[in-house]
Amino acid sequence: MSPRPVVSIARCAEYEPSELATALEESLRPLGGMQAFVRPGQSVFLKVNLLSKAEPDRMVTTHPEVVRAVVRAVQAAGGRVSIGDSPGGRTSPASAAKLFQVTGMAKVAESEGARLVLLDDEHVRVPVPDRAKYASLTLGTAAVEADVLITLPKFKTHGFMTLTGAVKNQFGLVPGLEKAQFHLKVPTRPDFADMLIDINEACMPALAIMDAVVGMEGEGPAGGSPKPIGALLASRDVYALDVVMTSVAGLGADDVPTTKAAAKRGLGPADVDDVEVVGVGWREVAPTGFVLPQKDLSNRLSPAMVERAKGLVTAKPFLPDPAVCTSCGTCADDCPAEAITMKDGRPTFDYGECIRCYCCQELCPPQAIKLKCNWVVRRLVG
């Protein structure tokens, strides 16, 4: 019988450097410490979550102090560190520099001697073993060619995937606007989840460390509210880590498309009881009243039924308060289905063309775009 995958949890109430350093050491100790993953002279790529230009206190991105703690631990083990991601939407050199500055990554990199990498700049084609959707994928060269890949996801809700954790964090290995194209190629939740797993199988992290000091609840991954959880979670197994995350959030593995798909493919555990949780128990850090994103009926129906009745059974984006909109046009520019046009400086939605990927809600800088369901669906799902 195969041993259960191990997920280690350590308490960490604040983003104070000494507390983070202690929590990181405690979370890695059952896994053998950072030296079990990094040898002297190796190149190490830290895949952070840099969804958008959001200040750290909004909890949209991996907190810079978590990144700093991991950089120092990697350097203490003798590794050479790069930090990077490919954020959502269109990115220019100027906007990338602003992204690194606003999220606090530039300051960490400069003070700790790490290199910043925008994964849009160089990419390579990578074969996918045990694939479900793609025989090969285009991924950022710096992450693929690093000796060690460490993923640093944020504990957050997600309108499309319910939760975004260690598995989905690797979506940022896909360069530039090619990410948006995947929403067109694999528009259903199950297919999108399989694509995300394909990415991980093509470029599997050696270690995952989740920033759950303060997570995000509600309408994540960018428009939700900070939610104190008070923990760091670490594992060699991204699938097991996400199953524990779902339990902390009050869900089962079947409630999140990525954990459900991983279990179906025999790659991940089907239940938190199939995981050996060490350190602090997951129930001890589970917050009370964790608010999930907008629910609809799409998870209960076949993809064919969802497509035929998507206007009724799925949530749709809308602009509840035009005064909040800044007329920046990001939603229209980054809509993969080209279902948004700007009229009088405000977005209008073609719901017939909308594929319900929620990129507009995810990438809207002022978070003016929200999601809503048909009133009948709201009654059915509570």
N, C-alpha and C positions, 0 to 999 in steps of 0.2 A: 504493500500500500504506500502510495507517495505521501511524503510528509506535507502537512498543511503549510501554505505560504504564511510568512510572518509579517505582521504589521505592528510597528512599535509606536506607541503614543506617549508623549511627554507633555506635562503641563507647561504652559507659557502664557501668562496673563497679559503681558505688555511687550511692546516692541523696544524694550530697553536692552542695549547691547549685551550687558553682562548676563541678563536673564535669558536672552536668546542663545547666547553661547552655551550656557549650562543646559538649556532645554535641547539644543541640537546635539550636544554630547550625549545626553541621556537617551535621546531617541535613536541615535546611531550605535550605542553600546551593544544592544542585543544583536545587531547586524554585523558586529566586528569592528565598528568605528570607521571613520573615513578612510583609514589606511587599508581597509579591506577592499576598497573600490579604486583608490588612487595610489599609484606608485611614483616615486621620484622621477621627474622629467616628463611625465605624461601630459598631454594636452587634454584639458577638461572643458567641455562646453556646458554652460548653465543655461538651460532653456527656461526662461522666465515667461510669465504671462504679462504681455504688454498690449492688451487689447486696444487701448486708445490713450490719448494724452490726458490722463487723469491724475490728480494729485494723490499721494499715498493715502491720505485720510479718507478718501472716498471708497477705498477697498476694492477698486476695480482691478488693480494689478498686484502682482507679487510685491510685498512690501520691501523697500530697499534695505531695511535693516536685516530682514531675513536673508536677503541676497548677500549682504556684507558678512554675516555670520558664516554662510556656506563658503564664500570666497576665502575667508581666513582659514577655515578648516581644511579646504583643498590645498591651499598654499602650505599649511603646516605639514601636510602629507607629501609635499614636494611637487604638486601639480602646477601647471601653467594654465591660467583661467581666462576664458572668454565668456561674455554674457551676451545673449541675444534673443531675437524673436523676429517674426514677420507679423506686424500688427494688421488689424482688419482695415479694409479700404485701400485707397490710393496713398502711396507714400513716396515723397520726394526726399532728396538729401536734406533739405531744409526742415521738412516736417519730421523726418527721422531724428534729427538733432534736437528738435523741440520735444519730441516724444521722450527721448532719453533724459532730457533736462527736467521736464515736468514730473516724470515718474520717479525721479531720484536716482536713476541708474547711472547717469553721467557722473554724479558726485561720488557714488560708490566706486565706480571704475577708476576714476582719477585718484582717489585717496588710497585705494587698495592695490593699484598697479595691475588692474585687469583690462582686457580689451573688449570694446563694444562692437557688436556685429549686427548689421541688418541683413537678415537672411534673404532678402530680395536680391541682393547684389550678385551672388554667385550660387549656382545650383547645379545639381547632378542627377542623372536618372538612376534609380535604385530598384533592384528587383524585389518583389514581395513574396516571401515564402508563405505557404499555407494561406493563399489569398482567397478572399471572397468576391472582390470586385475588380481589382486591378493587378495585372501581372508585374507592373512597374510603376513608379511614381517619381515625380520631380520634387526633390527636397533640397534644402539649404546645405551647401557644401560644408560649411564650418561645423555643422552638427553631425553630418554623416561621417566626415573624415576625422573627427576628434577621437582620441584614444578612449575617452570616457564621456558619455552623455549623461548628465544629471538633469532631471526635470523638476522644476519648482512651481507646481500649480498653486492656484488660489482656491480656497473652499468657497464656491459660489453657486447660486442658482443660475439657470439658463432657460430662456423662453422656449427654445427648440429642443434641447436635450435634457431638460428638467434640472440636471446638475452638470457642472463642468468641473472636471477634476484632472487626475493624472493622465488618463487616456486622451481626453480632448485637448490637453495642453500641447500635444504634438501636432495638432492641426497648424500651429504656427511654424512648423518646418516647411510647409508649402509656401512657396514664394508669391508675394504680390497678389494681384487680382485673380490668380489661378484658384485661390480659395473660393472666391465668389462663384466661379464656374462649376465647382463641385456641387453647389446648391442646385444648379440646373441639371447636372448629370445624375445626381442621386438625391432627389428632392424629398423622399420619404424618410421618416425618422429611422426605421430599421436599416435601410440601405445606407443612410448617412453614417449610422453607427458602425456598420461593417467597413465603410471606407476609412473611418477613424482608426479602427483596429488594424486595417491593412497598413496604415502609416506606421503604427507602433511595431508591427511585425517586420516592416522594412528597416526601421531604425529604432530598435528597442533601447530605452534608457537602462543604464546599469543600476540606477538608484532614483527613487522619487521621494522628495521631501515636500510635504504640503503645508502651506501657510494657512493655518486655521486658528491663528491667534485671534484675529477678528475676521470673520467671513462676511458673506453677503447673502441676505435673504430677499424674498420678494421678486421683483421684476428684474433679475439679473440677466445678462452678466455685467451690465453697466448702469442700469437704472434702479437697482434695488437699494436696500438700506443696510448699513453695517450691522453685523450681528456678532457680539462677543462669543467666542467658543473656548478660547484659552488653551490652545494646544498646537503642537507640531506633530505631524504624522509622517512616518518614514517606512519605506519598504523597498525590497528589490523587485517587487511584483506590482506593476501599475494596476493590473486588474484587481488584485486583492485589496490594494489601497482604496480603490474607488468603491468596492463593495462595503468596506468599513465606513467610508464617507457617507454612502447612502443610508446606512444604519444610524449614524450620528444625526443625519437630517430627518430621521423618522420614516424612512422609506425602506422598501425591500429591493433586492437586486433586480427583480423583474420590472420595477417601476421606472428604471433609468435605461434608455435604449442601449447605451454602451455596455453596461454591466450585463444586461440581458443577452446581448449579442455575443459577448465574450464567453459567457457560460454555455450558450448554445453551440459555439464552435469548439468547446472543450479547452479553451485557453484560460479561463478564469473561474473562480469559485461561483457557485450558484446561490450561496447564502453566507451570511457572516459567520455562521457556525462552522463553515469549511475553512475559516481563517484562524490562525493562532495569533491572537491579539496579546501583546506583551507590554509591560510598563503599566500605564494607566488604562483601565477598562474603558471601552468605547461609551458605555452607558454613563460613565462618570463625567464625560465631557459633552454629552448630548445636550444642547440647549433646549429650554422649554419654549413652546410656542413658535418653533421655526416656521417661517412663512414661505410657502412654495410659490413658484410663478403661476401665472394664469393657466388654469386647466381647460382642456377641451376633450372631445371624444375620440380624437384621432388614434390614441393608443389602444382603444378598445375595438377598432374596426380594421378590416383588411385595407391595404393600400388602394385597391381598386375602388372600394366603397368610399374611402376618404376622398379620392380624386373626383368621384361622381357627385359627392355632396359636401365638398370642402367649404363652400360658403356657409353651410349650416353647422358643421361639426368641428371646424377649426377656429382658433382665435385669429383675428385679423388686426393689422396695424391701423391706427387712426391718430388724428391730431386733436386731442380734447381741448387744448387751450392755445389758439393761434398766437397769442401774445408771447408765449414762451419760445416759439420758433424764431430763430435768428436769420432765416432765409439763406443759410449757407449752402444749401443744395447737396450736402453730403449724402442724404438719403437717396436722391435721384441718381447721383453719380455712381453710387456703389450698389444699386439694386441690380442683382444678376439677371432678373427677368425683365428689366426695363419697364416695370409696372408703375413707376412713379414719375410724374411730371410736375414741374414747378409752375404754379399759376398765381399771379399777383404776389410772388414771393413766398408762397406757401405750397407744401406738397399736396398733390391730389393722387389718390390711389385707384388703380385699375384692378379691382378685386378679381376680375376674370383672368387676368394675366398673373396676379400675385401667386407665388408658389409657397407662401407661408414659411419662408426661411427666417424672417424677422431680422435680417441684416440691418434694415433701416432703424429698427428700435435699438439694436445692439450698438450701432455706430453713430447715432444721433448725438452730436456734442453736448447740447443742453438737455438731452433726454426728454425732448418734447413729445416724441412719438411713444404711444402706449399701445397695449394690446387689449382687445375685448372680444367676448364671445356672444353669440346669439343668446337671447334671454332664456330660451328653452334649454340650451346647453348649460347655462349657468345654474339653472334649477336642478338639472340632472347630476351635475358634478359637484354641486354644493359650493 
